[in-house]
Amino acid sequence: MGYQYRVIGLVPPEVNVDFESIVAAVRVKFSQRNLLPEIIRTATTCELRYQDWSIRIFWSDGDDVLSVSEEIAQHAKVEAEDKLGMTKCTRHVSTAADPDPSMTHFNDYVFVVEVLESFPGIYLLDPYDGTLLT
């Protein structure tokens, strides 16, 4: 079974964000909810786990990120200026969630996207059609 609720964020060098900031913002956002997920953090992954479902946030800042950014930009359906900006991105953040056929956890995905949107300058893309979310 494949993952659901995916988004790819390309982070330009001039954007002041790191994975710690994203995880901290996720913790704040989800602390405002009645039913809190268990939040499990590693160096490059943050998993929000409920009994029946999980969503993961992945961080990448390795040597291959720039070449992956160039490839993503090549296929993205965005303006030329955005494509150029994307080719310079040296960090990525992305999401993937367990299947959620009844959309019980759709709002959890929306909250994660809202956290990512709260960091201006990140290119948030729908990986299925290559368009910007914002």
N, CA and C atoms as an extended XYZ file, in Angstrom:
402
Properties=species:S:1:pos:R:3:atomname:S:1:resname:S:1:resid:I:1 pbc="F F F"
N         0.838       -1.182        0.000 N   MET     1
C         0.000        0.000        0.000 CA  MET     1
C         0.882        1.244        0.000 C   MET     1
N         0.565        2.225       -0.835 N   GLY     2
C         1.375        3.423       -0.949 CA  GLY     2
C         1.044        4.470        0.096 C   GLY     2
N         1.869        5.486        0.102 N   TYR     3
C         1.652        6.589        1.027 CA  TYR     3
C         0.655        7.580        0.460 C   TYR     3
N         0.114        8.376        1.338 N   GLN     4
C        -0.901        9.356        0.995 CA  GLN     4
C        -0.488       10.685        1.622 C   GLN     4
N        -1.185       11.743        1.271 N   TYR     5
C        -0.962       13.077        1.859 CA  TYR     5
C         0.501       13.484        1.732 C   TYR     5
N         0.943       13.595        0.501 N   ARG     6
C         2.336       13.927        0.242 CA  ARG     6
C         2.486       15.387       -0.164 C   ARG     6
N         3.583       15.955        0.222 N   VAL     7
C         3.986       17.288       -0.211 CA  VAL     7
C         5.511       17.309       -0.195 C   VAL     7
N         6.082       18.076       -1.113 N   ILE     8
C         7.527       18.258       -1.153 CA  ILE     8
C         7.803       19.741       -0.965 C   ILE     8
N         8.693       20.048       -0.054 N   GLY     9
C         9.110       21.428        0.161 CA  GLY     9
C        10.574       21.591       -0.188 C   GLY     9
N        10.854       22.520       -1.099 N   LEU    10
C        12.225       22.838       -1.462 CA  LEU    10
C        12.606       24.110       -0.716 C   LEU    10
N        13.708       24.052        0.016 N   VAL    11
C        14.099       25.154        0.902 CA  VAL    11
C        15.335       25.859        0.338 C   VAL    11
N        15.160       27.114       -0.107 N   PRO    12
C        16.307       27.870       -0.628 CA  PRO    12
C        17.307       28.201        0.479 C   PRO    12
N        18.573       28.415        0.112 N   PRO    13
C        19.606       28.696        1.108 CA  PRO    13
C        19.317       29.930        1.965 C   PRO    13
N        18.638       30.916        1.396 N   GLU    14
C        18.377       32.155        2.138 CA  GLU    14
C        17.222       32.052        3.133 C   GLU    14
N        16.473       30.959        3.097 N   VAL    15
C        15.363       30.777        4.036 CA  VAL    15
C        15.920       30.269        5.366 C   VAL    15
N        15.620       31.009        6.415 N   ASN    16
C        16.144       30.703        7.744 CA  ASN    16
C        15.246       29.671        8.433 C   ASN    16
N        15.481       28.405        8.131 N   VAL    17
C        14.722       27.315        8.754 CA  VAL    17
C        15.616       26.085        8.810 C   VAL    17
N        15.442       25.333        9.874 N   ASP    18
C        16.097       24.039        9.985 CA  ASP    18
C        15.054       23.036       10.478 C   ASP    18
N        15.441       21.778       10.539 N   PHE    19
C        14.467       20.751       10.913 CA  PHE    19
C        13.982       20.946       12.341 C   PHE    19
N        14.854       21.392       13.211 N   GLU    20
C        14.473       21.631       14.610 CA  GLU    20
C        13.334       22.658       14.689 C   GLU    20
N        13.416       23.706       13.873 N   SER    21
C        12.363       24.733       13.851 CA  SER    21
C        11.027       24.169       13.375 C   SER    21
N        11.095       23.323       12.371 N   ILE    22
C         9.871       22.709       11.841 CA  ILE    22
C         9.247       21.799       12.893 C   ILE    22
N        10.062       20.963       13.525 N   VAL    23
C         9.542       20.047       14.552 CA  VAL    23
C         8.953       20.837       15.720 C   VAL    23
N         9.622       21.900       16.129 N   ALA    24
C         9.104       22.731       17.222 CA  ALA    24
C         7.753       23.331       16.850 C   ALA    24
N         7.616       23.804       15.622 N   ALA    25
C         6.344       24.376       15.172 CA  ALA    25
C         5.248       23.312       15.103 C   ALA    25
N         5.609       22.099       14.706 N   VAL    26
C         4.643       20.988       14.689 CA  VAL    26
C         4.165       20.695       16.104 C   VAL    26
N         5.083       20.648       17.048 N   ARG    27
C         4.713       20.382       18.448 CA  ARG    27
C         3.736       21.441       18.966 C   ARG    27
N         4.010       22.696       18.662 N   VAL    28
C         3.112       23.778       19.096 CA  VAL    28
C         1.744       23.622       18.438 C   VAL    28
N         1.732       23.394       17.140 N   LYS    29
C         0.464       23.274       16.396 CA  LYS    29
C        -0.384       22.125       16.948 C   LYS    29
N         0.239       20.984       17.170 N   PHE    30
C        -0.525       19.818       17.609 CA  PHE    30
C        -0.835       19.843       19.106 C   PHE    30
N        -0.130       20.659       19.863 N   SER    31
C        -0.444       20.775       21.290 CA  SER    31
C        -1.785       21.464       21.514 C   SER    31
N        -2.294       22.121       20.495 N   GLN    32
C        -3.577       22.824       20.577 CA  GLN    32
C        -4.760       21.907       20.279 C   GLN    32
N        -4.500       20.639       20.016 N   ARG    33
C        -5.541       19.673       19.669 CA  ARG    33
C        -5.953       18.867       20.886 C   ARG    33
N        -7.169       18.380       20.874 N   ASN    34
C        -7.651       17.537       21.969 CA  ASN    34
C        -6.969       16.174       21.982 C   ASN    34
N        -6.858       15.564       20.821 N   LEU    35
C        -6.261       14.244       20.711 CA  LEU    35
C        -4.846       14.398       20.157 C   LEU    35
N        -3.861       14.309       21.026 N   LEU    36
C        -2.474       14.524       20.620 CA  LEU    36
C        -1.859       13.243       20.073 C   LEU    36
N        -1.135       13.359       18.962 N   PRO    37
C        -0.396       12.191       18.492 CA  PRO    37
C         0.876       12.033       19.315 C   PRO    37
N         1.423       10.838       19.298 N   GLU    38
C         2.760       10.639       19.834 CA  GLU    38
C         3.723       11.197       18.787 C   GLU    38
N         4.667       12.018       19.197 N   ILE    39
C         5.604       12.616       18.260 CA  ILE    39
C         6.969       11.975       18.486 C   ILE    39
N         7.444       11.297       17.456 N   ILE    40
C         8.704       10.569       17.526 CA  ILE    40
C         9.689       11.249       16.577 C   ILE    40
N        10.806       11.697       17.130 N   ARG    41
C        11.777       12.481       16.366 CA  ARG    41
C        13.095       11.736       16.242 C   ARG    41
N        13.637       11.703       15.032 N   THR    42
C        15.009       11.269       14.806 CA  THR    42
C        15.735       12.457       14.173 C   THR    42
N        16.947       12.260       13.737 N   ALA    43
C        17.718       13.358       13.147 CA  ALA    43
C        17.062       13.927       11.893 C   ALA    43
N        16.411       13.074       11.109 N   THR    44
C        15.861       13.534        9.827 CA  THR    44
C        14.387       13.187        9.627 C   THR    44
N        13.728       12.669       10.651 N   THR    45
C        12.323       12.276       10.536 CA  THR    45
C        11.559       12.685       11.786 C   THR    45
N        10.339       13.135       11.562 N   CYS    46
C         9.414       13.395       12.660 CA  CYS    46
C         8.128       12.641       12.319 C   CYS    46
N         7.759       11.717       13.181 N   GLU    47
C         6.548       10.930       12.953 CA  GLU    47
C         5.487       11.347       13.956 C   GLU    47
N         4.300       11.661       13.462 N   LEU    48
C         3.143       11.938       14.302 CA  LEU    48
C         2.293       10.679       14.261 C   LEU    48
N         2.241        9.972       15.382 N   ARG    49
C         1.639        8.642       15.403 CA  ARG    49
C         0.389        8.616       16.286 C   ARG    49
N        -0.701        8.210       15.664 N   TYR    50
C        -1.930        7.891       16.388 CA  TYR    50
C        -2.015        6.366       16.464 C   TYR    50
N        -2.992        5.855       17.165 N   GLN    51
C        -3.124        4.395       17.266 CA  GLN    51
C        -3.315        3.745       15.901 C   GLN    51
N        -4.058        4.407       15.023 N   ASP    52
C        -4.458        3.792       13.765 CA  ASP    52
C        -3.802        4.389       12.532 C   ASP    52
N        -2.907        5.370       12.713 N   TRP    53
C        -2.422        6.112       11.546 CA  TRP    53
C        -1.204        6.945       11.918 C   TRP    53
N        -0.326        7.178       10.935 N   SER    54
C         0.842        8.037       11.145 CA  SER    54
C         1.099        8.907        9.920 C   SER    54
N         1.646       10.079       10.173 N   ILE    55
C         2.180       10.927        9.110 CA  ILE    55
C         3.626       11.226        9.485 C   ILE    55
N         4.479       11.235        8.473 N   ARG    56
C         5.892       11.463        8.683 CA  ARG    56
C         6.348       12.709        7.939 C   ARG    56
N         7.261       13.423        8.575 N   ILE    57
C         7.904       14.579        7.952 CA  ILE    57
C         9.379       14.219        7.825 C   ILE    57
N         9.898       14.345        6.624 N   PHE    58
C        11.283       13.975        6.345 CA  PHE    58
C        12.103       15.224        6.016 C   PHE    58
N        13.333       15.268        6.484 N   TRP    59
C        14.248       16.375        6.222 CA  TRP    59
C        15.472       15.836        5.509 C   TRP    59
N        15.931       16.568        4.496 N   SER    60
C        17.133       16.159        3.784 CA  SER    60
C        17.974       17.388        3.482 C   SER    60
N        19.254       17.292        3.801 N   ASP    61
C        20.181       18.375        3.475 CA  ASP    61
C        21.531       17.801        3.031 C   ASP    61
N        21.465       16.625        2.442 N   GLY    62
C        22.679       15.926        2.020 CA  GLY    62
C        23.245       16.453        0.709 C   GLY    62
N        24.310       15.821        0.280 N   ASP    63
C        25.024       16.237       -0.923 CA  ASP    63
C        24.189       16.145       -2.199 C   ASP    63
N        23.233       15.241       -2.233 N   ASP    64
C        22.453       15.036       -3.456 CA  ASP    64
C        21.240       15.960       -3.567 C   ASP    64
N        20.976       16.767       -2.559 N   VAL    65
C        19.747       17.577       -2.553 CA  VAL    65
C        19.725       18.581       -3.704 C   VAL    65
N        20.836       19.215       -3.986 N   LEU    66
C        20.870       20.214       -5.048 CA  LEU    66
C        20.521       19.591       -6.404 C   LEU    66
N        21.071       18.426       -6.705 N   SER    67
C        20.759       17.782       -7.988 CA  SER    67
C        19.305       17.321       -8.034 C   SER    67
N        18.774       16.869       -6.908 N   VAL    68
C        17.359       16.489       -6.856 CA  VAL    68
C        16.480       17.727       -7.047 C   VAL    68
N        16.872       18.844       -6.441 N   SER    69
C        16.125       20.094       -6.609 CA  SER    69
C        16.065       20.509       -8.076 C   SER    69
N        17.197       20.378       -8.760 N   GLU    70
C        17.248       20.720      -10.189 CA  GLU    70
C        16.304       19.840      -10.997 C   GLU    70
N        16.268       18.558      -10.660 N   GLU    71
C        15.383       17.633      -11.371 CA  GLU    71
C        13.907       17.945      -11.094 C   GLU    71
N        13.592       18.210       -9.837 N   ILE    72
C        12.211       18.562       -9.479 CA  ILE    72
C        11.795       19.832      -10.202 C   ILE    72
N        12.678       20.828      -10.221 N   ALA    73
C        12.370       22.101      -10.881 CA  ALA    73
C        12.117       21.903      -12.373 C   ALA    73
N        12.868       21.017      -12.967 N   GLN    74
C        12.719       20.747      -14.401 CA  GLN    74
C        11.309       20.249      -14.731 C   GLN    74
N        10.716       19.472      -13.829 N   HIS    75
C         9.398       18.884      -14.081 CA  HIS    75
C         8.245       19.664      -13.455 C   HIS    75
N         8.564       20.638      -12.621 N   ALA    76
C         7.522       21.406      -11.934 CA  ALA    76
C         6.762       22.286      -12.930 C   ALA    76
N         5.480       22.443      -12.666 N   LYS    77
C         4.626       23.289      -13.512 CA  LYS    77
C         4.488       24.651      -12.830 C   LYS    77
N         5.580       25.422      -12.906 N   VAL    78
C         5.651       26.718      -12.240 CA  VAL    78
C         6.278       27.733      -13.186 C   VAL    78
N         6.213       29.001      -12.776 N   GLU    79
C         6.811       30.077      -13.566 CA  GLU    79
C         8.336       29.910      -13.623 C   GLU    79
N         8.943       30.480      -14.655 N   ALA    80
C        10.392       30.368      -14.862 CA  ALA    80
C        11.176       30.887      -13.651 C   ALA    80
N        10.715       31.962      -13.041 N   GLU    81
C        11.397       32.522      -11.868 CA  GLU    81
C        11.415       31.527      -10.709 C   GLU    81
N        10.273       30.851      -10.501 N   ASP    82
C        10.209       29.837       -9.443 CA  ASP    82
C        11.103       28.641       -9.771 C   ASP    82
N        11.114       28.227      -11.035 N   LYS    83
C        11.987       27.114      -11.437 CA  LYS    83
C        13.442       27.441      -11.115 C   LYS    83
N        13.851       28.669      -11.444 N   LEU    84
C        15.230       29.075      -11.170 CA  LEU    84
C        15.512       29.041       -9.673 C   LEU    84
N        14.591       29.549       -8.872 N   GLY    85
C        14.754       29.516       -7.419 CA  GLY    85
C        14.837       28.103       -6.879 C   GLY    85
N        14.040       27.218       -7.429 N   MET    86
C        14.035       25.822       -6.977 CA  MET    86
C        15.368       25.128       -7.243 C   MET    86
N        16.025       25.489       -8.344 N   THR    87
C        17.289       24.819       -8.691 CA  THR    87
C        18.399       25.132       -7.688 C   THR    87
N        18.202       26.124       -6.842 N   LYS    88
C        19.217       26.522       -5.863 CA  LYS    88
C        18.952       25.955       -4.472 C   LYS    88
N        17.892       25.173       -4.323 N   CYS    89
C        17.494       24.675       -3.002 CA  CYS    89
C        18.428       23.572       -2.516 C   CYS    89
N        18.926       23.755       -1.313 N   THR    90
C        19.905       22.839       -0.737 CA  THR    90
C        19.341       21.989        0.396 C   THR    90
N        18.050       22.188        0.677 N   ARG    91
C        17.379       21.397        1.716 CA  ARG    91
C        15.978       21.049        1.236 C   ARG    91
N        15.493       19.889        1.662 N   HIS    92
C        14.134       19.443        1.339 CA  HIS    92
C        13.410       19.040        2.607 C   HIS    92
N        12.114       19.268        2.603 N   VAL    93
C        11.232       18.719        3.630 CA  VAL    93
C        10.071       18.074        2.873 C   VAL    93
N         9.636       16.927        3.309 N   SER    94
C         8.537       16.249        2.618 CA  SER    94
C         7.689       15.493        3.623 C   SER    94
N         6.510       15.107        3.174 N   THR    95
C         5.602       14.348        4.029 CA  THR    95
C         5.153       13.080        3.313 C   THR    95
N         4.753       12.118        4.110 N   ALA    96
C         4.127       10.895        3.615 CA  ALA    96
C         3.324       10.315        4.774 C   ALA    96
N         2.132        9.858        4.469 N   ALA    97
C         1.253        9.337        5.513 CA  ALA    97
C         0.738        7.961        5.136 C   ALA    97
N         0.337        7.237        6.173 N   ASP    98
C        -0.335        5.961        5.949 CA  ASP    98
C        -1.628        6.216        5.188 C   ASP    98
N        -2.143        5.214        4.490 N   PRO    99
C        -3.438        5.376        3.821 CA  PRO    99
C        -4.526        5.796        4.814 C   PRO    99
N        -5.409        6.636        4.350 N   ASP   100
C        -6.505        7.168        5.169 CA  ASP   100
C        -7.775        7.199        4.319 C   ASP   100
N        -8.301        6.011        3.960 N   PRO   101
C        -9.409        5.947        2.998 CA  PRO   101
C       -10.662        6.714        3.421 C   PRO   101
N       -10.926        6.817        4.701 N   SER   102
C       -12.123        7.551        5.140 CA  SER   102
C       -11.799        9.009        5.464 C   SER   102
N       -10.559        9.421        5.225 N   MET   103
C       -10.101       10.800        5.444 CA  MET   103
C       -10.263       11.258        6.895 C   MET   103
N       -10.174       10.325        7.804 N   THR   104
C       -10.278       10.622        9.228 CA  THR   104
C        -9.184       11.578        9.678 C   THR   104
N        -8.010       11.468        9.071 N   HIS   105
C        -6.857       12.256        9.503 CA  HIS   105
C        -6.469       13.342        8.508 C   HIS   105
N        -7.363       13.696        7.610 N   PHE   106
C        -7.036       14.726        6.618 CA  PHE   106
C        -6.637       16.037        7.291 C   PHE   106
N        -7.334       16.411        8.356 N   ASN   107
C        -6.995       17.663        9.040 CA  ASN   107
C        -5.595       17.627        9.638 C   ASN   107
N        -5.133       16.465       10.048 N   ASP   108
C        -3.766       16.352       10.551 CA  ASP   108
C        -2.766       16.715        9.450 C   ASP   108
N        -3.037       16.230        8.256 N   TYR   109
C        -2.198       16.585        7.101 CA  TYR   109
C        -2.255       18.087        6.848 C   TYR   109
N        -3.443       18.654        6.889 N   VAL   110
C        -3.596       20.095        6.665 CA  VAL   110
C        -2.802       20.883        7.705 C   VAL   110
N        -2.836       20.446        8.961 N   PHE   111
C        -2.078       21.135       10.004 CA  PHE   111
C        -0.574       21.077        9.726 C   PHE   111
N        -0.083       19.957        9.246 N   VAL   112
C         1.342       19.842        8.904 CA  VAL   112
C         1.671       20.799        7.757 C   VAL   112
N         0.830       20.844        6.743 N   VAL   113
C         1.058       21.762        5.625 CA  VAL   113
C         1.027       23.212        6.118 C   VAL   113
N         0.108       23.539        7.012 N   GLU   114
C         0.062       24.892        7.567 CA  GLU   114
C         1.359       25.246        8.285 C   GLU   114
N         1.926       24.293        8.993 N   VAL   115
C         3.219       24.539        9.649 CA  VAL   115
C         4.277       24.845        8.590 C   VAL   115
N         4.343       24.048        7.539 N   LEU   116
C         5.337       24.282        6.491 CA  LEU   116
C         5.107       25.624        5.802 C   LEU   116
N         3.858       25.987        5.595 N   GLU   117
C         3.532       27.279        4.988 CA  GLU   117
C         3.916       28.455        5.876 C   GLU   117
N         4.063       28.220        7.170 N   SER   118
C         4.391       29.307        8.098 CA  SER   118
C         5.850       29.760        7.966 C   SER   118
N         6.645       29.041        7.184 N   PHE   119
C         8.032       29.426        6.925 CA  PHE   119
C         8.108       30.020        5.515 C   PHE   119
N         8.062       31.344        5.404 N   PRO   120
C         8.051       31.988        4.080 CA  PRO   120
C         9.278       31.617        3.251 C   PRO   120
N         9.033       31.407        1.969 N   GLY   121
C        10.116       31.143        1.032 CA  GLY   121
C        10.283       29.692        0.640 C   GLY   121
N         9.650       28.768        1.383 N   ILE   122
C         9.727       27.351        1.016 CA  ILE   122
C         8.793       27.115       -0.167 C   ILE   122
N         9.302       26.449       -1.196 N   TYR   123
C         8.471       26.061       -2.336 CA  TYR   123
C         7.769       24.759       -1.972 C   TYR   123
N         6.456       24.820       -1.757 N   LEU   124
C         5.692       23.620       -1.426 CA  LEU   124
C         4.993       23.116       -2.685 C   LEU   124
N         5.334       21.903       -3.070 N   LEU   125
C         4.823       21.322       -4.311 CA  LEU   125
C         3.970       20.100       -4.064 C   LEU   125
N         2.949       19.967       -4.886 N   ASP   126
C         2.188       18.726       -4.960 CA  ASP   126
C         3.024       17.775       -5.820 C   ASP   126
N         3.507       16.669       -5.260 N   PRO   127
C         4.384       15.794       -6.032 CA  PRO   127
C         3.675       15.051       -7.164 C   PRO   127
N         2.354       15.044       -7.140 N   TYR   128
C         1.613       14.320       -8.162 CA  TYR   128
C         1.440       15.130       -9.438 C   TYR   128
N         1.239       16.448       -9.299 N   ASP   129
C         1.056       17.237      -10.519 CA  ASP   129
C         2.104       18.339      -10.699 C   ASP   129
N         3.018       18.495       -9.736 N   GLY   130
C         4.107       19.445       -9.890 CA  GLY   130
C         3.747       20.899       -9.739 C   GLY   130
N         2.582       21.174       -9.152 N   THR   131
C         2.176       22.561       -8.971 CA  THR   131
C         2.472       23.016       -7.545 C   THR   131
N         2.590       24.332       -7.374 N   LEU   132
C         2.806       24.895       -6.050 CA  LEU   132
C         1.517       24.854       -5.248 C   LEU   132
N         1.633       24.563       -3.945 N   LEU   133
C         0.456       24.594       -3.072 CA  LEU   133
C         0.092       26.014       -2.698 C   LEU   133
N         1.105       26.877       -2.607 N   THR   134
C         0.837       28.264       -2.204 CA  THR   134
C         1.370       29.228       -3.222 C   THR   134
